[in-house]
Amino acid sequence: MKIAVAKGDGIGPEIMDAVLKIFDANQVPLEYVTVDMGKWVFDKGFSNGMTPESQHVIEDLGILFKGPMETPKGKGVKSVNVTARKTWNTYANKRVFQTLFGVDTVFSKAGIPIDITIVRENIEDTYGGIEHMLTHDVALSRRFITRPGSLQVIKYAFEMAKKKNAKRITCGHKANIMKITDGLFLECFYEVAKEYPELKADDVIVDDLCMKLVTRPDYFDVVVLTNLQGDIVSDLCAGLVGGLGFAPSANIGDHICIFEAVHGTAPDIAGKNIANPTALLLSGITMLRHLGFMRNAATIENALLYTLENGIHTGDFGDKSIKSVNTTQFAEAIISNLGKMPVHGAKPMLENMTMTPTNFKLDKNPMLVSKEMEDEQIAGVDLFIESSEQPEMIAKKCERHAGVKFKMVSISNRGTQVWPTGSVYTNLVNQYNVRFESLDGEPLNQQDVIGLYVSLSGNFKICSSELLNMWGDKKAYSLAQGQ
Ligand code: NAD
């Protein structure tokens, strides 16, 4: 089987060489096709950090094993790591965090075992990077949470939890505050949960989740979260098991999967042959299991666990009274331990399985539509305007534009209502949201809204606008704080 390999920047080539040497020593039946991705490709003028030939190879082979890659600073370019995950719709980011004997943490010392899998949505959320300055003082980021996108990642999380015989699957969220976006994600979670009655499904607000993860990490099994919250919570979990040097990651899509370590290029130690290859090795082991090479995966993981148990360590972890080894020596120690079984957490030696290859060649983009609402009506519009005037003055100026179709119902500033009621203690910035609704409660059309827009633009710079949609009697928008 052929896979694409990108060694990456910084410590990438050192740790990738170490991992591939271990794979070769175990005669992993893989052939590696090296692809061009990373900082040096940006520097050659490829604005997305990869050459078109590399893109073709990865799309043909369907598997990318990659080292960390640097995003050039201040050149207006986007991270090649994020571009790769998004372009190829690797919608689920799976990160497994488990106690490794020989890697001391407060929990291992207290005898509290950790085995947590975080599944992070990998495409949506604020990672769309859709951001605008509305005024010179006000920046806006759009956060996309979609029903099909949420269902995709949540279904993967449940399926994976079932396969690993998990006892519990938890949704981390902030639906108490972000009722529409996180509320949608949570709704999808419980919708999918109905199909898996054998799994205990529950939810925890993300701040409470962080507190509970550091007090009782052993209470959690599989946790699924939206993109940004998942990013933060997974780094927290990396800290629980000894740091980023032990955090593997798999980016799972239906057609293309990317396996990489969570950590970056570690420029401070690059080129010194002292980096810890464990996270990349664990990512590679996850990839081997994904491809059906169960026996190779177990043999290599057992050799790694045996090596760690015996106190062999790179400089970033382990017993400081035992001299550390460099990257190459660490890999050689693992190679010499192939075939040995660790005392703690030995992996069962399953047989390799033949996997049916997926047909990677799609001829068009799949449209993800899970539910279309038929009874949608426009009930009003939010117009975001720039102004440094006080709310009463804005209300006076806006009211005369309402005409016969609209009434002005609220003005808010940074999400807090400041008109018709409000407080002088609310600090204001120079951008308001003026909410107009249908005067008589009758549905509006887009022309009505455009008419209002044109009229109001005579008085104010309109920075942005959003329709207020009703689905039956359900509001498809949030209220301002205090409205
Ligand atoms: P980093 O993860 O590279 O380094 C943070 C700290 O951890 C450093 O002190 C580093 O020495 C240490 N460290 C990381 N990996 C290690 C390892 N395997 N062994 C020993 N020590 C290790 O994070 P950063 O410094 O914020 O980022 C550096 C670059 O990496 C940036 O350009 C960033 O964009 C990129 N990055 C890439 C990825 C990726 O490719 N998926 C992920 C994160 C950051």
Boltz pocket constraint, residues with backbone or C-beta under 6 A from the ligand:
constraints:
  - pocket:
      binder: B
      contacts: [[A, 11], [A, 67], [A, 68], [A, 69], [A, 70], [A, 71], [A, 81], [A, 244], [A, 245], [A, 260], [A, 261], [A, 262], [A, 263], [A, 264], [A, 265], [A, 266], [A, 267], [A, 268], [A, 269], [A, 274], [A, 275], [A, 276], [A, 277], [A, 278], [A, 279], [A, 316]]
      max_distance: 6.0
